[in-house]
Amino acid sequence: GVTLEQAIENIDIGGPTMLRSAAKNHKDVVVVVDPADYEPILNEMKGNKGEVSYKTCYRLARKVFEHTCNYDTLIAEYLRDKEEDKEDFPQTLTMTARLGATLRYGENPFQKAAFYVEKSDGYLSLAEAKQHQGKEMSFNNYYDGHSALVLALEFDRSACAIIKHNNPCGVAVGSGAADAYVKALKTDPISAFGGVLAFNCEVDGAAAEEMAKLFIEVVIAPKFTDEALSVFGEKKNVRLLELPGMDKPLKGFDVKRIAGGFLIQNWDTMRVDVRSLKAVTKRQPTADELDGLEFGWRVCKHVKSNAIVYAYKDMTAGIGVGQTSRVFAARTGAQNAVLELKGSVVASDGFFPFRDGLDELHEQGVTAVIQPGGSVKDDEVIAACDEHDMAMLLTGARHFKH
């Protein structure tokens, strides 16, 4: 809430300089930047005739450089955000986060793990959620929780997203949390067992009663009513995360680490105005098909590639995830489906390279498709749709997720 000039005036010069100088001379100087170190240092001095060991001095010096590095990174981030013509990617990538929690283990029990928390500054942050009950959050809980959260936030209506192993296994919108959950569960109730759920709306007693019938790991929502908390109170192990202010944007970059460095990209927040698209087929989609295509397209970008999402206007019907072939994804989505697919529509995260994918969808009773287009065989794919009296929209943009 201050001007750039005021912020610059508040950049400390002398403090970091003295800290760095003291830390450099840690053989002879005990330098302390963390109040949590006061008591251990005092105890060490009391038990060691006023002396502090070199081991402790070394550790404290290391903490100084972490502290001043964090301080300078925050300043650099602030200045970069204020820059008018800032570059898409900085020449030097600096990130800073504090240790929020040491987790029980990572993706597997033999892996050590921790949750580091960024300064939120008005951005969406799971670290700001209030946990009402349940065991400590695990590595997988947080990872799946993020995926469920950003998917639920795709929708303006009350929505529920069910995530299992970082893939959606059911998504729906409804008149409220209970309605959305019941419909989302119908997609794949077997995979939903042990899932992580997120809502973009208040979870009330009716929704809690429905969820209490199934073993679930985590529920994220902007608010839980007292009745909902009472119902979940009988399910002590269910982790309830209350996260108000879900309308905040995601911070910074989407970062993936590989051997030797980082891959960074903007978050995939792109929206396509599906209703403005013209069908490339002879038949235009009906109003219900158009609703389903728009719904399926929003879900599709959150499904691991290759992805095929069977959908109706307010719910998923079958989801094919992570396949090496698009026709395999179409078959997998149908095999996973519990609901009737006849009359459903399909969203595909990438183009159809051959017509076999469309032939497969026709066999399942699909009536309309939305996909990026761009294959050298688009004409054959469109011709296949026309043969099957299917409507098709091309978005011109794909939504791969690896």
C-alpha positions in Angstrom: 0.0 0.0 0.0 2.9 2.4 -0.4 4.5 4.1 -3.4 7.5 2.8 -5.1 9.5 5.7 -3.7 8.4 4.9 -0.1 9.3 1.2 -0.7 12.8 2.0 -1.9 13.4 4.3 1.1 12.6 1.3 3.3 15.2 -1.0 1.7 17.7 -1.7 4.5 21.4 -1.2 3.6 23.2 -1.2 6.9 21.5 -4.2 8.5 22.3 -6.7 5.8 25.9 -5.3 5.5 26.6 -5.8 9.2 25.0 -9.2 9.2 27.0 -10.4 6.2 30.2 -9.0 7.7 29.6 -10.7 11.0 28.7 -14.0 9.3 31.9 -13.8 7.3 33.8 -13.5 10.6 31.8 -16.3 12.2 35.0 -17.8 13.7 35.0 -14.9 16.2 31.5 -13.6 16.1 28.1 -15.2 17.1 25.5 -13.6 14.7 21.8 -14.2 15.3 19.0 -13.5 12.9 16.3 -15.9 14.2 14.7 -15.4 17.6 14.2 -19.2 17.7 18.0 -19.4 18.3 18.0 -17.3 21.4 17.2 -20.0 23.9 19.5 -22.7 22.4 22.4 -20.2 22.3 21.8 -19.2 25.9 21.7 -22.8 27.1 24.9 -23.6 25.2 26.6 -20.6 26.8 25.4 -21.6 30.3 26.7 -25.1 29.8 30.0 -24.1 28.2 31.4 -21.3 30.4 30.0 -18.6 28.2 31.4 -20.1 25.0 29.6 -20.9 21.8 31.0 -23.7 19.7 32.3 -23.3 16.2 29.7 -25.7 14.9 27.0 -23.4 16.2 28.7 -20.3 14.9 29.0 -21.9 11.5 25.3 -22.9 11.5 24.3 -19.3 12.5 26.4 -17.8 9.8 24.8 -20.0 7.2 21.4 -18.8 8.4 22.5 -15.2 8.0 23.2 -15.7 4.3 19.9 -17.5 3.8 18.2 -14.6 5.6 19.8 -11.9 3.5 19.3 -13.9 0.3 15.6 -14.2 1.1 15.5 -10.4 1.8 17.1 -9.5 -1.4 14.9 -11.9 -3.4 11.8 -10.3 -2.0 13.1 -6.9 -3.0 14.0 -8.1 -6.5 10.5 -9.7 -6.9 8.9 -6.5 -5.8 10.9 -4.4 -8.2 10.3 -6.8 -11.1 6.5 -6.7 -10.5 6.6 -2.9 -10.7 8.7 -2.8 -13.9 6.6 -1.4 -16.8 8.3 -3.4 -19.7 9.5 -6.4 -17.7 10.9 -9.3 -19.6 8.9 -12.5 -19.7 11.5 -14.4 -17.8 14.3 -12.9 -15.6 17.9 -13.5 -16.5 18.4 -15.0 -13.1 15.6 -17.0 -11.6 15.4 -16.3 -7.8 12.7 -17.8 -5.6 12.3 -17.8 -1.9 10.1 -19.7 0.5 10.1 -20.6 4.2 9.8 -24.1 5.6 6.1 -24.5 6.3 6.1 -28.1 7.4 8.3 -31.2 7.4 6.0 -33.9 6.0 5.9 -37.5 7.1 7.3 -38.6 3.8 7.2 -37.8 0.1 5.4 -39.6 -2.7 6.7 -42.8 -1.2 7.5 -43.6 2.5 11.2 -43.9 1.8 11.4 -40.3 0.5 11.9 -37.3 2.8 9.7 -34.3 2.1 8.7 -30.8 3.2 6.3 -28.1 2.3 7.9 -24.7 1.6 5.6 -21.7 1.7 5.9 -18.6 -0.5 4.9 -15.2 0.7 1.4 -15.1 -0.6 1.0 -11.3 -1.2 -2.7 -11.7 -2.2 -2.1 -14.8 -4.3 -3.9 -18.2 -4.0 -2.1 -20.3 -1.3 -3.0 -23.6 0.2 -0.8 -22.6 3.1 -3.4 -20.1 4.2 -6.1 -22.8 4.6 -7.4 -23.5 8.1 -7.4 -27.3 8.8 -10.3 -28.1 11.0 -9.6 -31.8 11.6 -7.8 -34.9 10.3 -4.2 -36.1 10.2 -1.4 -33.9 9.0 -1.3 -33.2 5.3 1.0 -35.4 3.3 3.0 -34.6 0.2 0.4 -36.4 -2.0 -2.4 -34.6 -0.2 -1.0 -31.2 -1.0 -0.2 -32.1 -4.6 -3.6 -33.6 -5.3 -5.2 -30.8 -3.3 -3.7 -28.2 -5.6 -5.0 -30.0 -8.7 -8.5 -30.4 -7.2 -8.5 -26.7 -6.2 -7.5 -25.2 -9.5 -10.0 -27.5 -11.3 -12.9 -26.5 -9.1 -12.1 -22.9 -9.7 -12.6 -23.3 -13.4 -16.3 -22.9 -12.8 -18.6 -20.0 -11.8 -21.4 -22.4 -10.6 -21.1 -24.6 -7.5 -18.6 -27.2 -8.5 -16.9 -30.3 -7.1 -13.7 -31.9 -8.4 -12.6 -35.3 -7.3 -8.9 -36.1 -7.8 -7.1 -39.4 -7.5 -3.4 -39.8 -8.2 -3.3 -36.2 -9.5 -6.0 -36.9 -12.2 -9.7 -36.0 -12.1 -12.0 -39.0 -11.7 -15.2 -36.9 -11.5 -16.2 -33.3 -12.0 -19.6 -31.6 -11.9 -21.5 -28.4 -11.3 -24.8 -28.2 -9.6 -27.2 -26.2 -7.5 -25.0 -26.5 -4.5 -22.2 -28.6 -3.0 -24.3 -31.7 -2.4 -25.7 -31.7 -5.9 -22.3 -31.2 -7.5 -20.7 -33.9 -5.4 -23.3 -36.5 -6.1 -23.0 -35.9 -9.9 -19.2 -35.9 -9.8 -19.1 -39.2 -7.9 -21.2 -40.9 -10.6 -18.4 -40.6 -13.1 -16.2 -43.1 -11.4 -17.2 -44.0 -7.8 -14.6 -46.8 -7.5 -11.6 -44.5 -8.3 -13.1 -41.8 -6.0 -12.4 -44.0 -3.0 -9.5 -42.3 -1.1 -9.8 -39.3 -3.3 -9.1 -35.6 -2.6 -12.0 -33.2 -3.2 -12.3 -29.5 -3.8 -15.4 -27.2 -3.9 -15.7 -23.6 -5.0 -18.7 -23.2 -2.8 -19.8 -23.6 0.8 -20.0 -27.2 2.0 -23.2 -27.7 4.1 -24.6 -30.6 6.1 -26.3 -32.2 3.1 -23.0 -32.4 1.2 -21.2 -33.7 4.2 -23.7 -36.4 4.7 -23.2 -37.6 1.2 -19.4 -37.5 1.4 -19.4 -39.3 4.7 -20.7 -42.4 2.9 -17.3 -42.8 1.2 -13.7 -42.9 2.4 -12.0 -39.7 1.3 -8.7 -38.1 2.3 -9.2 -34.3 2.0 -12.0 -31.8 1.4 -11.1 -28.2 0.4 -13.8 -25.5 0.4 -14.1 -21.8 1.0 -16.4 -22.5 4.0 -17.9 -25.4 6.0 -21.1 -24.9 7.9 -21.4 -25.9 11.5 -23.6 -28.8 10.5 -21.0 -30.0 8.0 -18.3 -29.8 10.7 -20.5 -31.8 13.0 -21.1 -34.5 10.4 -17.4 -34.8 9.5 -16.7 -34.9 13.3 -17.7 -38.5 13.1 -15.0 -39.0 10.4 -12.0 -37.8 12.4 -9.4 -38.8 9.8 -10.9 -36.7 7.0 -8.7 -33.6 6.5 -10.9 -30.5 6.2 -9.2 -27.4 4.7 -11.1 -24.1 4.8 -9.7 -21.6 2.3 -11.6 -18.3 1.9 -10.8 -15.9 -0.9 -10.5 -18.5 -3.6 -10.7 -15.8 -6.3 -7.1 -15.0 -5.9 -4.7 -15.7 -8.8 -1.8 -18.1 -8.9 1.6 -16.6 -8.1 4.6 -16.6 -10.3 5.5 -19.4 -12.7 4.6 -23.1 -13.0 8.0 -24.7 -12.2 9.2 -28.2 -13.0 12.7 -29.4 -12.0 14.8 -31.6 -14.2 18.4 -32.7 -14.1 20.6 -29.6 -14.4 17.9 -26.9 -14.0 14.3 -25.8 -14.1 11.6 -25.6 -16.7 9.3 -22.7 -16.1 6.2 -21.5 -17.8 3.2 -19.4 -17.2 0.3 -21.1 -15.5 -2.3 -22.5 -17.9 -5.1 -20.0 -17.2 -6.2 -19.6 -20.8 -9.9 -19.6 -21.5 -11.5 -20.3 -24.9 -14.8 -18.7 -25.7 -16.4 -21.9 -26.8 -19.7 -20.3 -27.7 -18.0 -18.0 -30.3 -16.6 -21.0 -32.2 -18.1 -22.1 -35.5 -18.5 -25.8 -36.2 -16.2 -27.1 -39.0 -18.7 -29.9 -39.6 -22.0 -29.9 -41.5 -23.9 -30.0 -38.3 -23.7 -27.3 -35.6 -23.9 -28.4 -32.0 -27.2 -28.1 -30.1 -27.6 -25.9 -27.1 -27.1 -28.9 -24.7 -24.1 -30.1 -26.7 -22.6 -26.7 -26.6 -23.0 -26.6 -22.8 -21.3 -30.0 -22.6 -18.4 -29.0 -24.9 -17.7 -25.9 -22.8 -17.8 -27.9 -19.6 -15.6 -30.7 -21.0 -13.1 -28.3 -22.4 -12.6 -26.7 -18.9 -12.0 -30.1 -17.4 -9.8 -31.4 -20.1 -6.9 -29.1 -19.5 -6.5 -30.5 -16.0 -6.3 -34.1 -17.2 -2.9 -35.7 -17.9 -2.2 -36.1 -21.7 -3.3 -37.8 -23.8 -6.7 -36.9 -22.4 -10.2 -37.6 -23.5 -13.1 -36.3 -21.4 -16.7 -37.6 -22.0 -19.1 -35.1 -20.6 -22.7 -33.8 -20.4 -23.6 -30.2 -19.9 -23.0 -30.3 -16.1 -20.8 -33.4 -15.3 -18.2 -35.7 -16.6 -19.2 -39.1 -17.8 -15.9 -40.8 -18.4 -12.2 -39.7 -18.4 -9.4 -41.2 -20.3 -6.1 -40.1 -18.8 -2.3 -40.3 -19.5 -2.4 -42.5 -22.6 0.3 -42.7 -25.3 -2.3 -42.7 -28.1 -5.5 -40.6 -28.5 -7.5 -43.6 -29.5 -6.3 -45.4 -26.4 -7.5 -42.4 -24.3 -10.9 -42.6 -26.0 -11.2 -46.3 -25.2 -9.9 -45.9 -21.6 -12.4 -43.1 -20.9 -15.2 -45.3 -22.1 -14.0 -48.3 -20.1 -13.8 -46.2 -17.0 -17.3 -44.8 -17.5 -20.2 -45.9 -15.3 -22.7 -43.6 -16.9 -24.3 -44.1 -20.3 -22.2 -42.4 -23.0 -24.8 -42.4 -25.7 -25.6 -38.7 -26.2 -22.5 -37.4 -24.5 -19.9 -35.1 -25.9 -16.1 -35.2 -25.9 -13.3 -32.8 -25.2 -9.8 -33.7 -26.4 -6.7 -31.9 -25.1 -4.8 -32.4 -28.4 -5.7 -32.9 -32.0 -6.9 -36.2 -33.5 -4.1 -37.4 -35.8 -6.3 -40.0 -37.5 -10.0 -40.6 -37.9 -9.9 -43.8 -35.8 -10.4 -41.7 -32.6 -13.6 -40.3 -34.0 -14.8 -43.7 -35.2 -14.2 -44.9 -31.6 -16.2 -42.0 -30.1 -19.1 -42.7 -32.6 -19.2 -46.3 -31.4 -19.6 -45.0 -27.8 -22.6 -42.8 -28.9 -20.8 -39.4 -28.8 -22.6 -36.7 -30.7 -20.2 -33.7 -30.6 -16.5 -33.1 -30.1 -14.3 -30.2 -29.2 -10.5 -30.4 -30.0 -7.7 -28.0 -31.0 -7.3 -29.1 -34.6 -4.1 -28.8 -36.5 -3.5 -32.3 -37.7 -2.4 -32.8 -41.3 -5.4 -35.1 -41.5 -8.0 -32.6 -40.2 -10.0 -33.0 -43.4 -10.3 -36.8 -42.8 -11.2 -36.2 -39.2 -13.9 -33.7 -40.1 -15.2 -36.1 -42.8 -15.5 -38.8 -40.3 -17.6 -36.6 -38.1 -19.8 -35.7 -41.0 -20.3 -39.4 -41.8 -21.4 -40.0 -38.2 -23.5 -36.8 -38.0 -21.3 -35.5 -35.2 -20.7 -31.8 -34.6 -17.1 -30.6 -34.1 -15.6 -27.4 -32.8 -11.9 -26.5 -33.2 -10.3 -24.3 -30.6 -7.0 -23.6 -32.2 -5.3 -24.2 -28.8 -4.3 -27.3 -27.1 -4.1 -28.1 -23.3 -1.3 -30.6 -22.8 -0.5 -31.5 -19.2 2.5 -33.7 -18.4 
